[in-house]
């Protein structure tokens, strides 16, 4: 692939995913094709969450005094908050923040909703837009000022153990979700200085884009009782005592769409997993001087048959060269192309062309088994895309034992560095400064003989580091 940043920007425009010309920096418009990818992606996530969460919708505006209640939390966002200071021409008595995230909007309401131990657990989620005054170089879908696809879940529990279990449940939700999209990932516990403001600890999912940099694609936070004490969220126990609840929250953003585009795409453009493709199948008639009407009728019936079976399908009957159609639908990432000409109809065949590997085959057009064969082919596409992405990802995780190897390894291979770390914050920050690379987090406990790559003391953890977005 050519230089990734340029490729990514071009494909967002050429495939009509978003329009970045909106006259506010860091904000963009979802175009119909991009919005469909977004919609089908969210449908997968919502189906998983709806098993044991309730969807809600909270207001965009947060009163200044509510935002300010949790000092640690607001300090983490104070440089990023957009403020509303006027209602029309009238200056407001109390400034209103455009939500950077929703803890301080939701939790005052949770204090009203939670009464008894019988109310718990509560599990809510919402999909909203959030605003953060991003001062770094903005990148469409990756680093923006309006996050238009912000899914956040918030849960309330009676005990610490239940909150810990919910963190594990959240990790499983995201594993299932990313596996469905064929997005490979690492999971690590963020270092203390990089955890969510107000959380006891933060777990994070990171993936790799083709330029070798990691992208944080989801986070899971165990909030303990931090916010419960600030917003007085208590419940009455079986014994009649009042106790503070324990909470978790977890979220992801537009970066999921960016990952799907970046990880699976190639020189030909988008390569979309069938589950999120706006069109899963495109039918292209091959018309010569004779038999044109027969081919068009066959393709129209084929489109109807596939649509009735639940496929998102498009019949491209435009009067332009077939080659131009092939280029366009490959660039847009349609998983499967069906080509039909007079000879194919005579032979009771349909030509199938896979976007993931370019394989072209003649499939029998047997009314009894055709849909079953198409479904099997779609599953093969899905499996191959997933396997290809994971193989590439795992090949870019390398263990190093000394600082000198870090820069050389990243320069030659990009990707993620695995190393022994003592876990000390001062040591970690010193290491980041020396190599100009971020510590992603702790992946596992270290072996007994491991030593810290930076200070040489016994290593407590195997940690990950990488160049990040």
Residue, then its C-alpha position, 0 to 999 in steps of 0.5 A: x500500500x502507498x503511504x497509509x495516511x494519503x491512502x486513507x484520506x483518499x479512500x474516505x473521499x473516493x468511496x464517499x465515506x465522509x466529507x471532511x469539508x465541513x467548515x469546523x476543524x475536526x468535524x465531518x459529515x457522514x455520507x450515505x455509503x459511510x453511514x451504512x457502514x456505521x449503521x451495520x457496525x453499530x447493529x452488530x454491537x447493539x445486538x451483543x449489548x442488548x442481551x443484558x444492557x438497556x439502551x438510553x439517551x441522555x442530554x448533550x449539555x452538562x451543567x458546570x457544577x456537575x462536571x466540576x464535582x469530580x475533581x480528578x475526572x474534570x482535570x482529565x478533560x478540562x483542556x478539551x471541554x467546549x462550553x456553552x455560555x449564552x442562550x440566544x443573546x442572554x448570558x447563562x448564569x451557569x456554563x454548560x459543557x458539551x459532553x466530553x463523556x457522560x459520567x457527570x451527566x448520568x451519575x446524578x440521575x443514577x443517584x435518583x434511580x438506585x434505591x435498594x439492592x433489588x434494583x441492582x445491577x443496572x446496565x445502560x448504554x447509549x450511542x451519542x456524539x461527544x465533543x473534545x477540543x483536540x489540539x493535536x493534528x486532527x485526522x478523520x475518524x481517528x483524532x477528531x473534535x466531534x466523535x459522532x459514533x461514541x458508544x458508552x456503557x455504564x453499569x452499577x453493582x452492589x459489590x466490588x466482585x460484581x464490578x470486577x466480573x462486569x469488567x471481564x464481561x465487557x472485555x468479552x463483549x468487545x472481543x466478540x465485536x472485534x472478532x465479527x469485524x476481523x479487527x485484531x487486537x491486544x488487551x492491556x492494563x493501562x499504566x497509572x498515568x494513562x488510565x481514565x480519570x477517576x478509574x481504579x484501573x483501565x483495560x484497553x484494546x489496541x490494534x495496528x494500522x498499516x503504517x505501524x502505529x497502534x490505535x486505541x479502539x476500546x477501553x473498559x474502566x473499573x470505577x470502583x466507588x469513586x463516582x458513587x461517593x461524589x454523586x451519592x449513589x447508594x443502595x439499601x442492603x438486605x440488612x437496611x444499611x446504606x452502601x455506596x455502589x460500585x461502577x464500571x464504564x466502557x466505550x468505543x468510537x469512530x475509530x472502529x470504522x477507521x480500523x475496519x477501513x485501514x486494516x482490510x483495505x488494499x491498493x484497490x480501495x476498500x475491502x469490507x467484511x460482509x457484515x458491514x458492507x453497504x452492498x454485500x453483493x453486486x450483480x453485473x450483466x455482461x451484455x453483447x449484441x445478442x441476448x441482452x434482454x435475456x441477461x438483464x431479465x436473469x440478473x434482475x431475477x437474481x437480484x430479487x432472489x438474493x434480496x429475498x434471502x436477506x442479502x444487501x444486493x445491487x444490480x448494476x445495469x448502467x450502460x457503461x463498460x463492465x471494466x469501469x463497474x469492476x473498478x468502482x465496486x472493488x474500490x467500494x469494497x463489495x465482498x462479492x461480485x456476480x457476473x452473468x453473460x449469455x453463455x453463463x445462462x446457457x451453461x447454468x453458471x454464475x461467475x463469482x469474484x471475491x473482493x478479499x482475494x480476487x478469486x474467480x470461479x464458476x458457480x452452478x446456478x442450481x435453484x435448490x443450492x444456490x443460496x446455500x453456496x452463496x452463504x458458504x462463500x460469504x463465510x469463506x470470505x469472512x474467515x479469510x479476512x479475519x485470518x489474514x488480518x490476525x496473521x499480519x498483526x501477530x507478525x508485528x509483535x516482537x519481544x526485545x530485551x534492551x533499549x537499543x533494540x526498540x528503535x531498530x525494531x520499530x524502524x524495520x518492522x513497525x508494530x508493537x514491542x513486548x518487554x519486561x518492566x518493573x512497573x514503577x511509574x518513574x521508570x516507565x515515564x523515563x523509558x517513554x522519554x528515552x525511546x519516544x514511544x508510548x507504553x500501552x500497558x501491562x499484558x501479563x505477569x513476567x517470568x521469574x527471571x525477567x528483568x526490567x528493560x530500562x532499570x534492570x530490576x526484577x520485572x513484574x510485568x510483560x508490557x507493550x509499547x508502540x508508536x501511537x495515534 
